């Protein structure tokens, strides 16, 4: 794959290599993609946690009714 990133990004890549964080352009791009992937995963986890938090608030306020495991088992004859 051959990608032309343009001047501002090439300068960043060059600085990263000069500082010794990567040995070449390919390493810089690979590392950047891994960081980006981790950020996406962290954002997804934060969104799930926020959803859980909102659901728990509704349960605690009584807006959502819950049932015990025993009630569910009884209902479905388990």
Helices and strands as residue ranges (DSSP letters): H 7-18, H 25-61, H 69-75
